[in-house]
Amino acid sequence: MQIEWTKRNQLTITVNSSLDSFRLQRLIDYVKYLEATAMSKAKQVEVDKLAKDVNADWWAKNRKRLIK
């Protein structure tokens, strides 16, 4: 693995192609999450409550379709 900072303040990571693609995709998804939430001022408690509310709403709308 090679890690290099570019002149535009970006990070380049080069990995061997034999790396497990599923795990690599999970790592990429996590880095995207970090990038997307870097400037967030939300507290984890608020995020957890929002996720719980969204999941409850989704389940209420889709329960009949999934359980027969």
C-alpha positions in Angstrom: 0.0 0.0 0.0 1.2 3.5 -0.8 -0.2 6.7 0.7 0.6 10.0 -0.9 -0.6 13.6 -0.3 -1.1 15.6 -3.5 -0.4 19.3 -4.0 -4.1 20.0 -3.8 -4.3 18.7 -0.3 -5.8 15.4 -1.4 -4.8 11.9 -0.3 -4.0 9.2 -2.8 -4.0 5.6 -1.5 -2.8 2.9 -3.8 -3.6 -0.7 -2.8 -2.8 -4.1 -4.3 -5.5 -5.4 -6.7 -5.7 -8.7 -4.7 -7.4 -6.9 -1.9 -10.9 -8.2 -1.1 -13.3 -5.9 -3.1 -16.1 -6.2 -0.5 -13.9 -5.0 2.3 -12.4 -2.3 0.2 -15.9 -1.0 -0.8 -16.8 -0.9 2.9 -13.7 1.2 3.6 -14.6 3.5 0.7 -18.1 3.9 2.0 -16.8 4.7 5.5 -14.5 7.4 4.1 -17.4 8.9 2.1 -19.4 9.0 5.3 -16.5 10.7 7.2 -16.2 13.2 4.3 -20.0 13.9 4.3 -20.3 14.4 8.0 -17.0 16.2 8.6 -18.7 19.6 9.0 -21.8 18.4 10.8 -22.7 19.9 14.2 -25.3 17.2 14.9 -24.8 15.2 18.1 -24.9 11.4 17.9 -28.0 11.4 20.1 -29.8 13.5 17.5 -28.7 11.4 14.6 -29.8 8.2 16.4 -33.2 9.7 17.1 -33.6 10.7 13.5 -32.6 7.3 12.3 -35.0 5.6 14.7 -37.9 7.9 13.5 -37.1 7.3 9.8 -36.9 3.6 10.3 -40.2 3.5 12.3 -41.9 5.6 9.6 -40.5 3.3 6.8 -41.6 0.2 8.6 -45.1 1.6 9.2 -45.5 2.3 5.5 -44.1 -1.0 4.3 -45.1 -3.6 6.9 -48.2 -4.8 5.1 -46.2 -5.2 1.9 -43.5 -7.3 3.5 -45.5 -9.4 6.0 -48.3 -11.4 4.5 
